[in-house]
Amino acid sequence: MISTDAVAPAVDAKGEADDRTVTGNIFLVGMMGAGKTTVGRLLSHFLEKTFYDSDREIQKRTGVSIPTIFEIEGEAGFRRRETEILSELMNARNIILATGGGAVLSGVNRTMLKHGGTVIYLRASIDDLWRRTRHDKNRPLLQTSDPRARLAELFVQRDPLYRETAHIVVESGKRSPRHLAQSLAQQLTISSRTG
């Protein structure tokens, strides 16, 4: 596993990706609010890959929001759907996938991700995660009497699973999403040249 905090910019002065192709799929894991979707979209542009968000794919297929799925089917029902979507997307090529924050709870999912491409854990502090999620009503697991405490509890539970699954761990709270995506693009390009 590689841990990185600061990597030089990933693109040239015009914001264009390096001309070397990064092969394989890239999977972003991390807590809700870590920036997986935002960074994933930017990274897909820099690396010329197709972007998917597993939560959005679930919403497209069901026609309802994630909170509605949680309300009707519970977390277990949602997790089953999540595993189905991940399994389907493992067959895609040249993608960047932002996974749901709880995708790593399943050992099956962890194995699929780890063996299906490069897994990047976007890690952020509880304070950063709280700041980014505290007003978001579309986070069913935070609809409790003490959402910050719940967020901290989820972090303690999931952080070891993200680390177990990831090939690269990067702190997402210290840089802008664009700079983080550029840095990751460069790191992945360098890895593909030397790997």
N, C-alpha and C positions, 0 to 999 in steps of 0.2 A: 504494500500500500504506500502510495506517495502522499505526503502532506505538504500543502503549499500555502503560503500566505501572500507572497509577492512574486509575480512573474512579470517580465517585461511585456509591453503591449503586443497583442496577437496579430495585428493587422498593419498594413502600411499607412502612410499619411492620409490617404484617401478613404480609409476605413475598409479597404478591400482585403479579403482573406489571402493568405499566402497561397501561392500557386500549387503547392503540394497537397495532394488529396489525403485526407484522414479516412482510413477505411474502417468499416465496422460501425455498429450501432453504438449510441451513447445514451446512457440512462442516468437521469438525475434523481437522486433520492434526498430526503431531508424532511424536516418538520414543516408543518403548515406555516407559511409566512417566510420560509427561508429564501424564496426567490426562484424556485424551480421553473415555473412557467415563464416568468419574465426573462431570466437568464437563458432558458432553453430556446425561446424564440430568437433572441439575439444570436446565440451560438449557432443556431440552424442557418441563419443568414450568413454568418462569417464562414461556416464550413460547407455551405451549400448542401444541406441535408434537409429532409422533410421533418417538420416538427409535429409531435403529437403530445397531447396532455391526456393521461388516462382518465381523469375525472370528467373531462369534457367528452371523451369518447363514450363513457358510460352514460352521460346525460343525453348525448345524441341518440344512442340506441334505445334508451328507455323513454325518452321524451319528457322526463321529469328531472327536477333538481336533486342534488345529492341529499339535502335535508329531507326531501320527500321520500327518497329511498330509505334513509335511516328510519324515518317515522313509520313507514309501512312494513319494511322487511327487517329492520334492526341493523345493527352493525354487522352481524354475521352474514346477512343477505347481501349487504353492500360488498363485503370482503369477497364473497363468492363471485360476484360480478366483476370485481377488480381482477381476480385471478384469471377469469375467462378472457378479459380484455388483454391483460399482459401476455397470456398464452398466444393469443392471435397476433399481437404486435411483435412477438418474437420472430415470426416468419417474415416480417417486413425487412427491407434492406435500406441502408443509408438513412437511418432516422435518428432523431433525438427525441427521447421520450421523457417527459416530466411525469413522474409517478405520484400517486397520492401519498400523503405523509405516513399512512399506516400500511403501505404495500409490503414493507419489510417484516411485518408481524407474522406472515406466513413463511415457513421454511421453504415451501415449494416456490414461492415468489422470489425469495432470496437466491435460491439456486438458479432459477431461470435467468434472473438479472445478471448474476455474477458470471455465468457461462455464456450469456447471449451478447455480450459487448462490454464496453468500458463503463463502469459505474462510478459516478461522481457524487460524493456526499457534500451537499451545500450545507455547511454547519453555521448556525447563528446562535448568539447568546439568547437566553430567556428574555432579557430586556428588549433586544431587537425583535424577537418573535412576537412578544406582547405588543410592542408598539405597532407592528404591522398588522396584527390580527384583532386587536381589541374591539374594533367597531364593525367587524365583519360578521353578519348574522348568518352567513352561509357556511359556518363551521360548526356542524352539529355536536362535535365532541366538546366544544367550548360553551355550549348553552347550559351552564351550570350556575350555581350561586356564587362560586369563586373561580371564574375562568382562568385567571392567572395561575392559581395553584394547580388547576387541572393541566394547564400547558406545561408547567414545571414537572408534574408527575409523568406526563407523556414523554417529555424530553428524557428523563431519567430512564424510563422503560425502553425507549427507542434508540437512543444514542449508541449503545453497544451493538445493536442490530445494524444500524447504518454503517458503523465502522467495520463490522464483520463482512458486509456485502461490498463495500466500496474498494475500488482500485486507487482512487484519488480522493482525498479529503481537503476541502478548501473552505476557509472562513468567508461567509457571504455577507457578513454585517459591516465590514470595514471599507468596502469599495462600492462604487456605483455598479448597477447591473451591467452597464455597457463595458466598463473597465474589467469587471470580473469575466464577462463573456470573452472579451478580447484576450485576456490572460490565459483563460482555459483553451481557447483556440490555438494560441501559440504553443502552449504546453503539449496539447494533443498532436499538433503538427510536428513538433520536435520528436515526440515519442514515436510517431509513425515512421519518421526517417531513421531513427536509431534502433527501433524495435525490430 
